[in-house]
Amino acid sequence: MQSIVKTAAWAFFALLAYFLFAGIVSPWLDLPSPGNSGFVPVFTLFSLLHGCVALGGRRVALFFGLTVVISYLVEEAGVRTGLLFGRYHYSDDLGIKLGNVPILIPLGWFMMIYPSWVVAQAVLRGRNLRGPAGMVALALLSALTMTGWDMVMDPPMIRGGAWVWHDGGPYFGVPLQNYVGWVLNTFVIYLVFDIADRALSRRESAPYRFGSLFAALPVVIYTLFALDYVSPHRAVPLTLIAVFTMLVPALFALAQLALPPAAKAQQ
């Protein structure tokens, strides 16, 4: 069964890589693209299938369930009150809504939360993440990694009409409060997952195991996203931001996975 799930994860990875490649070469070559309504489900399925193999079915189900529930409740409260992210609302471009939030949005949170967490795991590879300090460090770095992604995703989505900020803001029309909200919300999700995972398994959370190309696929996907955002068809200011918020952590994570530890390098 696991071999079937792994094969399916590879297939969805290939599909995602194609979609991202189509975005990168779009100034020169017009390739078919699925739009948000097709891209989000494909990416979410990749994250779920990959997590089933890398973490196990129970752990990824817990991760997915907590992410979807918490992100939906926070988004619904955010749209209604404007307290966490600022005052905004979703258009009808993202499809069917549950309350005030499109169904694609909680799925979109998970599709980004999982690879951002794997990138943070790669950056912190070899560090002790078992104690409270390690749990907080992993949750915080994962939250910052994902928020850096949102910093380059948000402006194009706003221009496309996916959501509207009522009061605008200094960052490409986005209030700075939004990014504080992203860090806080994702930090809570990562930390709650870690605590719940340890409580349910009645042991310390098992570390993420690298050592194969398959294990590193979420890092590769994150890197491809970074390359898409720094491609020539993007606005120059956003491209420069993407270099430091996405490409630098992506390359650091890849270097951590590719280079041997110092002790082995000296042997």
VENDAFEN-V616013 format. One record per residue. N is the residue number from 1. RES is the residue in one small letter. PSI is psi in radians with two decimals (* if undefined). OMEGA is omega in degrees with one decimal (none if undefined). Layout:
# VENDAFEN-V616013
n->N res->RES psi->PSI omega->OMEGA
n->N res->RES psi->PSI omega->OMEGA
This chain:
# VENDAFEN-V616013
n->1 res->m psi->-0.73 omega->-178.0
n->2 res->q psi->-0.60 omega->179.0
n->3 res->s psi->-0.62 omega->178.1
n->4 res->i psi->-0.78 omega->179.4
n->5 res->v psi->-0.72 omega->179.8
n->6 res->k psi->-0.73 omega->177.6
n->7 res->t psi->-0.73 omega->178.2
n->8 res->a psi->-0.68 omega->177.9
n->9 res->a psi->-0.74 omega->176.6
n->10 res->w psi->-0.71 omega->-179.5
n->11 res->a psi->-0.78 omega->179.0
n->12 res->f psi->-0.59 omega->174.6
n->13 res->f psi->-0.80 omega->179.8
n->14 res->a psi->-0.68 omega->179.1
n->15 res->l psi->-0.74 omega->177.7
n->16 res->l psi->-0.77 omega->179.7
n->17 res->a psi->-0.69 omega->177.0
n->18 res->y psi->-0.82 omega->-179.7
n->19 res->f psi->-0.76 omega->-178.9
n->20 res->l psi->-0.67 omega->175.7
n->21 res->f psi->-0.72 omega->178.5
n->22 res->a psi->-0.65 omega->177.9
n->23 res->g psi->-0.70 omega->-178.2
n->24 res->i psi->-0.70 omega->-175.8
n->25 res->v psi->0.13 omega->-175.2
n->26 res->s psi->-0.53 omega->177.5
n->27 res->p psi->-0.40 omega->-175.4
n->28 res->w psi->-0.43 omega->-174.3
n->29 res->l psi->2.15 omega->-177.6
n->30 res->d psi->1.71 omega->179.1
n->31 res->l psi->2.64 omega->179.6
n->32 res->p psi->2.44 omega->179.7
n->33 res->s psi->2.52 omega->-173.6
n->34 res->p psi->-0.21 omega->-173.1
n->35 res->g psi->3.05 omega->-177.0
n->36 res->n psi->-0.65 omega->-176.5
n->37 res->s psi->-0.44 omega->176.6
n->38 res->g psi->-0.61 omega->-175.4
n->39 res->f psi->-0.78 omega->-176.1
n->40 res->v psi->-0.85 omega->178.0
n->41 res->p psi->-0.68 omega->179.2
n->42 res->v psi->-0.79 omega->-179.4
n->43 res->f psi->-0.71 omega->179.5
n->44 res->t psi->-0.74 omega->178.9
n->45 res->l psi->-0.68 omega->176.1
n->46 res->f psi->-0.84 omega->-178.5
n->47 res->s psi->-0.73 omega->179.5
n->48 res->l psi->-0.84 omega->-177.7
n->49 res->l psi->-0.75 omega->178.4
n->50 res->h psi->-0.75 omega->179.1
n->51 res->g psi->-0.60 omega->177.6
n->52 res->c psi->-0.68 omega->-179.5
n->53 res->v psi->-0.80 omega->-173.4
n->54 res->a psi->-0.60 omega->-175.7
n->55 res->l psi->-0.45 omega->-171.9
n->56 res->g psi->2.65 omega->-175.7
n->57 res->g psi->-0.76 omega->-176.7
n->58 res->r psi->-0.78 omega->-176.8
n->59 res->r psi->-0.73 omega->-178.4
n->60 res->v psi->-0.55 omega->175.3
n->61 res->a psi->-0.71 omega->176.4
n->62 res->l psi->-0.80 omega->179.7
n->63 res->f psi->-0.84 omega->-179.0
n->64 res->f psi->-0.83 omega->-177.6
n->65 res->g psi->-0.80 omega->179.3
n->66 res->l psi->-0.74 omega->-179.2
n->67 res->t psi->-0.84 omega->-177.3
n->68 res->v psi->-0.81 omega->-177.2
n->69 res->v psi->-0.88 omega->-177.1
n->70 res->i psi->-0.79 omega->-177.7
n->71 res->s psi->-0.66 omega->177.9
n->72 res->y psi->-0.82 omega->-178.9
n->73 res->l psi->-0.72 omega->179.6
n->74 res->v psi->-0.75 omega->179.0
n->75 res->e psi->-0.77 omega->179.6
n->76 res->e psi->-0.78 omega->177.1
n->77 res->a psi->-0.64 omega->179.9
n->78 res->g psi->-0.76 omega->178.9
n->79 res->v psi->-0.71 omega->-176.4
n->80 res->r psi->-0.65 omega->-171.5
n->81 res->t psi->-0.50 omega->-176.2
n->82 res->g psi->0.21 omega->-172.4
n->83 res->l psi->-0.67 omega->-173.3
n->84 res->l psi->-0.91 omega->-174.5
n->85 res->f psi->-0.32 omega->-168.8
n->86 res->g psi->3.03 omega->-176.0
n->87 res->r psi->2.14 omega->-178.3
n->88 res->y psi->2.95 omega->169.8
n->89 res->h psi->2.75 omega->178.2
n->90 res->y psi->2.45 omega->172.8
n->91 res->s psi->-3.04 omega->178.0
n->92 res->d psi->0.07 omega->-175.0
n->93 res->d psi->-0.42 omega->-177.5
n->94 res->l psi->0.18 omega->172.2
n->95 res->g psi->-2.73 omega->-172.4
n->96 res->i psi->2.42 omega->179.6
n->97 res->k psi->2.61 omega->168.2
n->98 res->l psi->1.83 omega->-170.3
n->99 res->g psi->-2.09 omega->-179.8
n->100 res->n psi->0.07 omega->-172.7
n->101 res->v psi->2.19 omega->175.5
n->102 res->p psi->2.51 omega->-179.7
n->103 res->i psi->-0.53 omega->-179.6
n->104 res->l psi->-0.42 omega->-173.2
n->105 res->i psi->-0.90 omega->176.8
n->106 res->p psi->-0.61 omega->175.5
n->107 res->l psi->-0.69 omega->178.4
n->108 res->g psi->-0.60 omega->176.3
n->109 res->w psi->-0.80 omega->-177.9
n->110 res->f psi->-0.67 omega->-178.1
n->111 res->m psi->-0.48 omega->178.1
n->112 res->m psi->-0.60 omega->-176.7
n->113 res->i psi->-0.72 omega->-176.0
n->114 res->y psi->-0.95 omega->179.8
n->115 res->p psi->-0.55 omega->177.6
n->116 res->s psi->-0.66 omega->177.7
n->117 res->w psi->-0.69 omega->178.8
n->118 res->v psi->-0.68 omega->176.2
n->119 res->v psi->-0.79 omega->178.5
n->120 res->a psi->-0.67 omega->176.5
n->121 res->q psi->-0.70 omega->179.8
n->122 res->a psi->-0.76 omega->179.7
n->123 res->v psi->-0.66 omega->-178.0
n->124 res->l psi->0.24 omega->-178.0
n->125 res->r psi->2.32 omega->-179.5
n->126 res->g psi->-0.14 omega->178.0
n->127 res->r psi->2.71 omega->178.5
n->128 res->n psi->1.88 omega->-178.6
n->129 res->l psi->0.23 omega->-172.3
n->130 res->r psi->-0.60 omega->-177.6
n->131 res->g psi->3.10 omega->179.1
n->132 res->p psi->-0.73 omega->-179.8
n->133 res->a psi->-0.70 omega->177.8
n->134 res->g psi->-0.70 omega->178.0
n->135 res->m psi->-0.80 omega->-179.2
n->136 res->v psi->-0.73 omega->-179.8
n->137 res->a psi->-0.78 omega->-180.0
n->138 res->l psi->-0.77 omega->-179.9
n->139 res->a psi->-0.73 omega->-178.1
n->140 res->l psi->-0.79 omega->179.6
n->141 res->l psi->-0.68 omega->176.8
n->142 res->s psi->-0.76 omega->-180.0
n->143 res->a psi->-0.73 omega->178.9
n->144 res->l psi->-0.65 omega->178.1
n->145 res->t psi->-0.74 omega->-180.0
n->146 res->m psi->-0.67 omega->179.1
n->147 res->t psi->-0.62 omega->174.1
n->148 res->g psi->-0.62 omega->175.4
n->149 res->w psi->-0.80 omega->-179.0
n->150 res->d psi->-0.51 omega->-178.9
n->151 res->m psi->-0.48 omega->177.7
n->152 res->v psi->-0.20 omega->177.8
n->153 res->m psi->-0.68 omega->-173.0
n->154 res->d psi->-0.94 omega->-175.8
n->155 res->p psi->-0.81 omega->177.6
n->156 res->p psi->-0.61 omega->179.2
n->157 res->m psi->-0.61 omega->177.6
n->158 res->i psi->-0.79 omega->177.8
n->159 res->r psi->-0.56 omega->178.2
n->160 res->g psi->-0.13 omega->175.9
n->161 res->g psi->0.29 omega->-178.4
n->162 res->a psi->-0.66 omega->174.1
n->163 res->w psi->2.87 omega->-173.0
n->164 res->v psi->2.26 omega->173.6
n->165 res->w psi->2.17 omega->-174.0
n->166 res->h psi->-0.64 omega->-174.3
n->167 res->d psi->0.10 omega->-177.6
n->168 res->g psi->-2.79 omega->179.6
n->169 res->g psi->2.91 omega->-174.5
n->170 res->p psi->-0.25 omega->-177.2
n->171 res->y psi->1.57 omega->-178.3
n->172 res->f psi->0.63 omega->179.9
n->173 res->g psi->0.13 omega->-178.3
n->174 res->v psi->2.33 omega->176.0
n->175 res->p psi->2.49 omega->179.6
n->176 res->l psi->-0.46 omega->177.8
n->177 res->q psi->-0.54 omega->-178.9
n->178 res->n psi->-0.72 omega->-175.0
n->179 res->y psi->-0.52 omega->171.1
n->180 res->v psi->-0.73 omega->178.0
n->181 res->g psi->-0.68 omega->178.4
n->182 res->w psi->-0.79 omega->179.3
n->183 res->v psi->-0.81 omega->-177.8
n->184 res->l psi->-0.81 omega->-176.6
n->185 res->n psi->-0.81 omega->-178.7
n->186 res->t psi->-0.64 omega->176.6
n->187 res->f psi->-0.77 omega->179.3
n->188 res->v psi->-0.78 omega->-179.2
n->189 res->i psi->-0.84 omega->-179.6
n->190 res->y psi->-0.74 omega->-177.3
n->191 res->l psi->-0.73 omega->178.7
n->192 res->v psi->-0.70 omega->177.2
n->193 res->f psi->-0.82 omega->-178.5
n->194 res->d psi->-0.79 omega->-179.2
n->195 res->i psi->-0.80 omega->-179.3
n->196 res->a psi->-0.67 omega->179.6
n->197 res->d psi->-0.77 omega->179.1
n->198 res->r psi->-0.68 omega->-178.1
n->199 res->a psi->-0.74 omega->-177.8
n->200 res->l psi->-0.61 omega->-179.8
n->201 res->s psi->-0.20 omega->-179.6
n->202 res->r psi->0.62 omega->176.3
n->203 res->r psi->3.02 omega->175.8
n->204 res->e psi->2.51 omega->-178.3
n->205 res->s psi->2.33 omega->-179.5
n->206 res->a psi->2.35 omega->-180.0
n->207 res->p psi->2.66 omega->175.5
n->208 res->y psi->2.28 omega->-174.8
n->209 res->r psi->1.98 omega->171.8
n->210 res->f psi->-2.93 omega->179.5
n->211 res->g psi->-0.10 omega->177.1
n->212 res->s psi->2.78 omega->178.1
n->213 res->l psi->-0.66 omega->-178.9
n->214 res->f psi->-0.75 omega->-179.3
n->215 res->a psi->-0.51 omega->-176.8
n->216 res->a psi->-0.01 omega->-175.2
n->217 res->l psi->-0.72 omega->177.4
n->218 res->p psi->-0.60 omega->176.6
n->219 res->v psi->-0.69 omega->178.1
n->220 res->v psi->-0.77 omega->178.7
n->221 res->i psi->-0.79 omega->178.2
n->222 res->y psi->-0.72 omega->179.4
n->223 res->t psi->-0.70 omega->177.6
n->224 res->l psi->-0.66 omega->174.3
n->225 res->f psi->-0.79 omega->179.3
n->226 res->a psi->-0.76 omega->179.8
n->227 res->l psi->-0.62 omega->176.5
n->228 res->d psi->-0.75 omega->-177.9
n->229 res->y psi->-0.32 omega->176.9
n->230 res->v psi->0.18 omega->179.2
n->231 res->s psi->2.81 omega->-170.2
n->232 res->p psi->-0.44 omega->-176.1
n->233 res->h psi->-0.09 omega->178.9
n->234 res->r psi->2.70 omega->176.7
n->235 res->a psi->2.40 omega->-174.4
n->236 res->v psi->-0.81 omega->-179.7
n->237 res->p psi->-0.71 omega->-179.9
n->238 res->l psi->-0.59 omega->177.1
n->239 res->t psi->-0.78 omega->179.6
n->240 res->l psi->-0.68 omega->177.8
n->241 res->i psi->-0.74 omega->-179.0
n->242 res->a psi->-0.57 omega->178.7
n->243 res->v psi->-0.76 omega->-173.9
n->244 res->f psi->-0.51 omega->-178.9
n->245 res->t psi->-0.41 omega->-178.1
n->246 res->m psi->-0.87 omega->-172.3
n->247 res->l psi->-0.71 omega->179.7
n->248 res->v psi->-0.91 omega->177.2
n->249 res->p psi->-0.57 omega->178.1
n->250 res->a psi->-0.81 omega->179.9
n->251 res->l psi->-0.62 omega->177.0
n->252 res->f psi->-0.75 omega->178.5
n->253 res->a psi->-0.76 omega->178.9
n->254 res->l psi->-0.68 omega->178.5
n->255 res->a psi->-0.70 omega->178.1
n->256 res->q psi->-0.62 omega->-178.8
n->257 res->l psi->-0.54 omega->-174.3
n->258 res->a psi->-0.60 omega->-175.2
n->259 res->l psi->2.43 omega->178.4
n->260 res->p psi->2.69 omega->174.9
n->261 res->p psi->2.72 omega->-175.6
n->262 res->a psi->-0.68 omega->-177.4
n->263 res->a psi->-0.72 omega->-179.8
n->264 res->k psi->-0.61 omega->-177.8
n->265 res->a psi->-0.47 omega->-177.8
n->266 res->q psi->-0.24 omega->-177.3
n->267 res->q psi->* omega->none
